[in-house]
Amino acid sequence: MDYRREKTRFTSANLNGQWLRPSNPVAGALVLNGWSSSLKKKDYISEALAEAGHLVFSFDQAGHGKSPGATTDSTLRGWDKNGRAAYDLFSEVPCSVVVGTSMGGFAAARLALEVAVQKLVLIVPAAYAESILDIPLTEELRERNRSEHLYATSPLFPGLKDFKGETLLIYGSEEEVIPPQAQDLYTASFSPARLKRITLDGAPHMVRAWAEEEPETRLKPLQKLIVDFALR
């Protein structure tokens, strides 16, 4: 399906956003990026969803992509607020699908506790402790969160047990950033009847780069997996 690309700015921080707008969208989808990523790097997801008829919105967090500021201007709580602001932009059709990668996966899961998400796609989602949500983002903070297993105390996980939508949870077999314990916490938090967990054989944390190395055997099947899940 054909779609048009529209650039926009939103929130008081003047964040860089993008709509992919089919002529007759079947549903809305929000795509949330991770640390040191950008909406451009997640176009492989956004474009696949738009081609399947979804009205897609994605954006760059502060200090990422074409948004102003520095990464240290951000907090995880701020990412939550930006995600909710993006969700609230949907008016033509409801936003029924939320996709998040890495830190954006954490933000997507937290958003799903607040709004009526029907389909949640988490790609290598990270996990963070409640105690660090208001601290400026630095690599030191992320490393402390991982090394001290602070994420295990997050109220996100018990909250997800009440999530009524369907979830697609994707990790790679060679995941080197998200600890196995955090992966298991996500898996255990969703109703088994509404969870589809996929392990990408040979994939590290940087799933996009891995998939783009072999478009026919990795990238296209990954795109199909996400689109089929969103449409079912």
Secondary structure as UniProt FT lines:
FT   STRAND          3..10
FT   TURN            11..14
FT   STRAND          15..22
FT   STRAND          27..32
FT   TURN            35..36
FT   HELIX           40..42
FT   HELIX           43..51
FT   TURN            52..53
FT   STRAND          54..59
FT   TURN            62..63
FT   TURN            65..66
FT   HELIX           71..73
FT   HELIX           76..87
FT   TURN            88..89
FT   STRAND          95..101
FT   HELIX           103..112
FT   TURN            113..114
FT   STRAND          119..123
FT   HELIX           130..132
FT   TURN            133..134
FT   HELIX           139..147
FT   TURN            148..149
FT   HELIX           150..153
FT   HELIX           156..160
FT   TURN            161..162
FT   STRAND          166..172
FT   TURN            173..174
FT   HELIX           180..189
FT   HELIX           192..194
FT   STRAND          195..200
FT   TURN            201..202
FT   HELIX           207..213
FT   HELIX           215..219
FT   HELIX           220..231
//
